[in-house]
């Protein structure tokens, strides 16, 4: 193992700790923040997967921003055309 590299089991321990804390404490996330929470979880998952596969992280950012850009353009187009 390289110096400074975290073992693979460390994120799993963090996930399990989060599940335990979430089940013991009553934590509610406002509905306004649910979209951002889901995006943060997705971004973290993609970052972890990209790191494991050896993909540069800026590729993930380019893809994510591209998807978001085209999604916003589709919303604008639907509002202008009234579809």
Secondary structure by P-SEA (a helix, b strand, c coil): ccccccccaaaaaaaaaaaaaaaaccccccccaaaaaaaaaaaaaaaaaaaaacccaaaaaaaaaaaaaaaaaaaaaaaaacc
